Amino acid sequence: MNHTCSKCDSVWGGLNTAHCTACHHTFSGITAFDKHRSGSHVTGRFCLTPTEVGLVDSGRAYPCWGFPGGEKFWNEGDTFNEPAYDNRVI
């Protein structure tokens, strides 16, 4: 199933794929999406360019940014800003 953005011509597929309605880049997953967002939730969030935060073309049939090596691999020093779950399977 393909998804489309009503504000741009982007088309993407996949259940985990995320599209930013601010900058209109598409990301391989929510972790890559979160990586490109910066700023405070109080004073305002903004987008960084995917290359600024170390993301690369994920090699899909459509323009899509992801982590080098895939979504499950993290770069040294990256943090996961969600509550920890003891029984979580990643």
N, C-alpha and C positions, 0 to 999 in steps of 0.2 A: 504494500500500500504506500503510495506517495503522499506527501504532505506539501502544501504550498503556503507561502506568505501572502496575505492580501495586500501588503504594502510594497512588495518588491517581486521580482520574477523568480525568486529562489524556489527550488523544488528539491525535496530530500526524502529519504526513506529511513526506516529503522525505528524501533521502539525507544531506544536510548538517545537518539540523535536530538540535539537541542539547537534551536534557531533563535538568535537574539533579535528582538523587535526594535532595539535601539540602533545597533550598527548593521544589522542584517547579515552578519556572518553566521555560518552554520558550523556546529561543533559535534565531534564524535560521541560526546556524552556530557553529562552534567558537570563532571569534574573539570573537563576542558573549558566548558562554558563559564563556570565559576572562576577559573583561573584568569579569564580575560576581564572580569569585572573588578572594579576598584572603587575606593572611596567609602565614606561613612553612610550607613543607612539613615542617619539623622540629617546630615548636611547635603547628601546627594551622592548617588552612585554614577559611575561613568565607565565607558569601555576603553580598554587598552587594545592596541592592535595585537592580533594573534602572534605575530613574530616577536613583538616586544616581550611577551611572557613565555617564549620558548616553544610555542606550538608550531606544528608543521602540517603540510598537506597530508591528509590521511589516506590518499590514494583511492578515494571512492569515485564513482562515476559522475559525481557532482562536486562542486567546491565545498570542502569540509575540512575543518582544522581539528587536529588531535595531538596527543603527546607522541614524541618519538618512541617507537616500539609498541604503540597501542595504548588504549585507555587504561588497561590494568597496571601499567608500569608508571611509577612516579619518579620524578627527578629528586635527587638528593636535596634535602632542605625543604621540600614541599610539605605542607601540613594539610590535614583533612579537618575542616572546621565544622564538623557535625558531632553530635554526641557519640561517644564510644559505645558499642554494643559488644558484650562479651561473646556472644554466640554468633556474631556476624560472619557470614561467608562472603569473601571478596574474590 
